[in-house]
Amino acid sequence: MEKGDCPLRTVPFDFDVRFLGLLDYEKALELQRELVFQRKKNLIPDTLLLLEHPPVYTRGISAKTTQPPNLPHPAYLVERGGDWTYHGPGQLVGYPIIDLSARNFKVRDYLRFLEDVIIESLISFGLKAEAIRGLTGVWCQNRKVASIGIAVKQGIAYHGFSINVSCDLKAFSAIYPCKLEPQTLSNLEALMKKPVLVEECARAVAGVFTQKTAGLLAA
């Protein structure tokens, strides 16, 4: 993915998208926390980070399962909701830094909004995706292709979502991702039976996210 940070601005209801390429998980987490602080101080607008990670497992604070033995990649306990998941090359990760009150969001509504963004983004690939009641994430052809897990600090949402584009699905077999059997997951490449670039998915998500947030300012 091409790198190219957008400049910081002080207009509170503007919106920035930053394409960060392949970024170490710890560095991305540190960046998110710094941007949450800046957003709370109104130093930056709502911001969407789009990137990939080197192979890593993460576990949300609400997870009740313990760490599986002999994981092949580093594992982190982080402050987002949700259970175990995997991030790696070929997976688009999105970290929106969003002032929920400024967009008139409640947490549950925001989760549904993220699902809608992903569903609409996949239309450009000719895929019919859906959310399933009682579960968080996005499904396509009875397979889960996107996961969502957020945190909220002082009204600012961070962490976010991941979309399996062309990632190694075998990496999920070491965990029960979001309490699901590993074979429940798939990626866009497998479903479409042709190569799909992370950059293509990033452009689609950036376009839909920007368009949908434009009409969500609080009255």
ABEGO torsion letter per residue (X at the ends): XBBGBBBBBABAABBBBBBAEBBBAAAAAAAAAAAAAAAAAGABBBBBBBBBBBBBBBBBAABABBBBBGBABBBBBBABBEBBBBBBBGBBBBBBBBBAAAAGBBAAAAAAAAAAAAAAAAAAAGBBBBBBBGBBEBBBGGBBABBBBBBBBGGBBBEEBBBBAABBAAAAAABBBGGBBAAABBBAAAAAGBBBBAAAAAAAAAAAAAAAAAAABBX
